[in-house]
Amino acid sequence: MHGIVKIIRNVLISISGKEDATHMTSRERVVRALSHEKTDRIPIDLGGSIVTGINSMAYQNVKRYLGLSDTRSRVTNIILMLSEVEGEFIGRWKIDVLPLDRYEAAPGVPLSGKWIEHPLPDGQPAWFPEGFKPEIREDGTWALRREGIVTDILSPGSGSFVPAHHPLKDATVKDLDSFEIPVISDEELEYLHRRAKYLYEETDYAIFGWFNGSIFETSQFLCGWDGFMLRLAAEKDFASKLLGKLTDAVIRDLKLYLDAVGEYIQVIGFGDDFGIQDGLQISKEMFREMIKPHLKRIYGFAKKSTDAFLFLHSCGSVSELIEDFIEMGIDVLNPVQTSAQNMSLPYLKEKFGERISFWGGGCDVQKILPMGSEEEIRRDVRERLELFRDSGGFVFAPIHNIQADVPPKNIVAMYDEAAGQ
């Protein structure tokens, strides 16, 4: 019955040519905002993807600050140490987006629905997916192993893991012939289809499918950050061959992914970091020569294969590449690192706001969110919301994931202000 009602409602909307902007579901609100249409309020996201989430330690601190009886959370992404955002917070903060997570919370640790209790790095008890067995060393370092190799490390005092194994660090061009990139499994595709169908039919929230599809950052992980940057400059035959193989694999998996979930998701997330605080990691010319042709293949295939909005997560100062992103078919830019060079929201809105949407940038996270007063946080949020109030093209979220050491009162102030718009 739920699905029939939605179909009838959509038919009536299409006949009338308009929709009452004062009575919108979360899904409608997000779709209209990303279509640059006026909405009843600006959509809000927390936890809708692995780049708009909250660190488990910060999340559980918020639960404790608000006096909730059980502060434990479910850690759904172990590498980034992110928690599932629960219904109480979805309601309190008027969150409009639900995540369609990838199947593995960490390599070899699937989201099977079975949970074990395990402490977070700061000692708080939490729920982790069954199969999570970190190696915890005397100095407090956590290590993840797969097939006897340490793949990821969480350092003492850190809030997330970083790659510790670079399998192509010493590889040659010839070695790439035998380098195999695993295909997305039937098990994951079945899980994604079942989960996406459930979220679409049983809720009215926007569904965010995080795909990833990285080629630049993945190359850095495979070769080591410095190793791949050197190869881009000095061994272009190696870099081009690796990027091409990754692109072929991404498109192969993207077809399977969209076959499984494409009819249910409203946003598909891609990630590739190109910026740093004061500019790009590589020159614009190198990006256009070495990276852009591959991304055009990926995003072009996605555009032809889905009606979902294409979301790109790229940290740092990337204003020099936004025209390229738009040309390649990207609809939404994240995390909108507004404290980076040439990345202020007024500047971005004026120059690009009619052609691309912004998801994030809802509060300065370098100074104001971690160190500001409640009033400074609320004022910063209000100013950013006001900029997009009548134009669409914006989904409220902080800049990237909320980190472990952000005071809970500041997190509450930020989202209470956004919810009260």
Steps between C-alpha positions, in 0.01 A plus 500: 500500500785736588652467154163546323433820694839638395439415135157670502650804673781530244249474214290779648809717541603441139151592378482819703857593417573612851519384856405672822836605645351515848430126510810313390649168591872482566554330167311770313683771692844367407410440136356850463796663673746318272287610205554863613136544594359672806416270791306539822833492682860412420557122516720367781744209497691322773614146439358475149839398364850412613611860432213673685502294817608524861787325676374236741677655798346841427159343444504311827617814679190676362279218629659532843472882494128473426453254784402193295501181705689285248787685338622209289474534123541274199825562314405458135828618350801373692771663287357848564350395838153631414179416683149442374291809577195378690135591466495727801753730336343470156181637652656764725716645226256450208750293307390432142752243376556131573814312397528201274831378638738272316501145633833497681556718806869413464683256272359156575244629755153505341189675629326169560260633763685323779676715758758453775584735785850646480650818646575802285857634501410728794362207699128565455301180432345479153357246255718382211408264215570138578843402373678815619821386668758777510854440614546739794865570578659609826535862387126520422531456124222301332591292194278318253639193325384318192671184382780570748568852371436813706276703272393791723628672815323714761757695699457584871284809535375476143137467402534284187720253315745584222640263234813314607555279196579622149504190278623680188771704668781328307298377204610541138287565195523131414380408850174679427414232243442251781350748748141393556227724641227294667149533360218606730364175641158345443462494877546877521272566204224293659545686829494840328190416295310373802598795717433765232159356417404497867608862557321619187172322566481533877628855554463842342862600558747576224725198446870565457690220328870529573683337208846664523647443152834656590793472260740777611482437874491124449821527298656688793389224737639230272836664433541721807409866483846623412566202275205561274560874485854433378374251244247753368788734427778263401338169396193599307477166323460326837254760634289494183482122494402480866238774467359326194474165676329660798259684271403180320438331835296793633273500193465121520391521865291813445284315247441216745436745783245704306327187375452408866399836651462761227121513512500572873774754575475877452870577542807299405825591673844507339821595679840622383698762694676755279550796734708614794457810716638753253455339161510175305712192566602503136488771236181563309688410183607161638147435621364566152766291330520200734184479709209673330469272195450200730250679722304612193455134410379414851266794550379482142401137549325589825308784334371266230411227748319670789276793585671533838693820566878456467672605822877555512694516824827686448670666795696822512520794262351365177345817360737482200342167401131574554449593134653163410276321749192664349613415147549134601145478632540548874182639658611540862830603660605397851639561764523870407808575708417866547814589696721395209620748240229636266234275656275740690132424457404849369772475234403146397130583488551811290733333250358148477174491698265470203691206351605284793363434848696504824467232766688601812675815607229551761737613775871581517664188644858624533433767764135567577354151549783357713590817691219755464229599744144380456394841369791512252399158367133593471582828324731325253230244419233769456714701259569198282137389494383850413721503193301215340160543662314610188704341224546128562833343410606423857480215750607585853782290644828588668825491307585129484445262792470643851823412676541315828616797709221747414318597823150347511338831597636653179361218286160539664507878448583459130223252424241657729551828313473331159185314605343820629538692172 
